[in-house]
Amino acid sequence: MILYLPENFDENEWFILASMVVMIIFLIPIPKRLHFIEVLSLWLFNIFLAHAVDYSVIGSPINLYYSNDTFKYEVFDFLLYYFLYPSTMYLYCIGLTSRFIREHWFIYVCFASILTTGIEKIAHLINVFTYINWSTWYSLLAYIVIYMINVGFYIFISKQVTTIKSVKKM
């Protein structure tokens, strides 16, 4: 994988770095509620999911949008895909450990989708994303689907971890 440096180190790179700092500030004090296997599975799954979704709409012939300065895979794209996207879903799935949120999971999906869309809108205004044939409304719908997929994946993985733990006790 060739990682290109940004053409210009400007507001979009600063936004990504600031987002990473904010994410780290959120992650550090959070109690570790998920098993290592759940965290690793969620992390890898969301790296794959982000790449699959983005490359299906970024690449030719569709070209709906691109991130950062060019269509090239930059260092800051790497940071988005391998740290920011998975860590966002990790925080989201930690919320799913709450009984209240599990009982109101669809409201949680909608809230998270609206929040993420708002953050993406700010990122778009700062040129992290350049829309060609894309709209923030499409992102809202995409995030609803992505968060619902993550709910399903989290439930699946947490059941597997519970099974593994019960087998180990025998």
N, C-alpha and C positions, 0 to 999 in steps of 0.2 A: 504494500500500500504506500503510495507516494503522498506525503502530506506537504501541501504547498503553504508557503508563508502568505499572509495577507498582502494584497497589493498596497494597501494603505492601512496603517494602524490608526483607526479612527473610532467614532462613537459605537459602531457595532461590536468591535472587539472589546471596548471598555464595558459595554452592556453585558457581554457574556462573562467577562471576568467579575464584574460586580454581582451578577446573578450567581456565580459559583461561590463567592464569599457569603452571600445571603443564604444560600443553600447549606453551606458548611455550618453557619451559625444556627440554622434550624436543626441540622442533623446531630450536632454534638450533644445537646442536653436531652435529646429524646431517649427514653428508656428503650432498651433493646427487647422489643416484644416479639420479634420474629426469629425463628430458628435460622441458623446459618444457611441451611439448604433452601429455605424460602427466600432469603435475601439474594443469594446467588442465582437462584432460578428466575426470580423477578428481574434482577439486573440484566442477565443474559437475554431473557425473553424480550425485554423492552429495547435492548440494543438491536436485536433482530427486527422487532416490530417497527421501530423508528426507521431503520434502513429500508425495510421492505415497503412501507407506506410511502416514504419520501421518494425513493428511487422509482416507484411506479408512477408518480405524478411529476417528478422533476425532470426525468430524462426524456429524450426524444421518443416519440413524436409529440407527446403531450405538453411538456414544458409549462407547467402552471405557475411555478415560482422557483426561486433559488435562494440559497442562504449565503450570507456574507457578501463578499465582493464579486465573486465569479461563480461559474458553474463547476470550477475545480474543487476538489476535496481539500479544504484548508485545515490547518491545525485547529482553528476555532470550530470548524464543523466536527472534528474529532471530539473536542470537548463537549459540544452539544450532544452528540450521539452516545458517548461513552460515560459521561458524568451527569449532565443536567437532565436529560430525558429519563434515564433510569432512576436517578435519585428522586425526581418528582413522583414517579410511580411508587417508589419505596415509601415516601412520606404518605402518599395516598393509601397504600395498603396497610400501613400502620393504623390509619384511621379506621380501617375495616375491622380491626381487633376490638373496637368498641361495640358493645351490644346495641346501644342506641343507634349507632350509624348502620350496623347490619340490619336493623329493623326498618330503617329508612334509607336503604341503599340507593334507591333511584333519585331521591332528593340530593343525596351526597354526590352521585354521578353528575347531576345537573349543575350543582354548585361548583364542583371541581372543574367541569367543562367551561362554565362561564368565567371562572377565575383564570383558567389557563388561556382562554381566548382573549381575555383582557390583557394578560401579560404578553401574548403573541402580538396583539395590536400595538402595544408599546414597542415591542421589538421590531415590528414592521415600520413604525414611524422613525425608528433609529437606524433603519436599513440592515437589520440582521436578516430580515426576509424581504425579498423583492418580489412582489406579486406581478405576474404577467397576465394570466387568465384565472386568477384566484381571488377569493373574497374572504373576509374574516368570518362571514356567515358559514362558508363551507368548512372552515376550521372548527366552528362550534359543533356542527354535525359530526365531523370527523372525531373530535374529542369525546363526544358522547359515546360513539362506537368504541373508541380506544379504551376509555375508562370501563365500559361494560365488559370488554374483552378481558381487561385486567381483573375485574371482579371475578369472572369465571375462572381465569387462570389462578388467581390467588386461592379460591375455594378448592380447586383441584390440587394445587401444591400443598395446601395446609392439610388436606385429607391424607395425602401421601405421607407427609411428615408424621401425622398422628399414627398412621399405620406402622411406620418404621419404628416409632417410639414404643408402641404397644408390642411389637415383635421383639424388640430388644429387652423388654421387661420379662419376657417368658423364659 
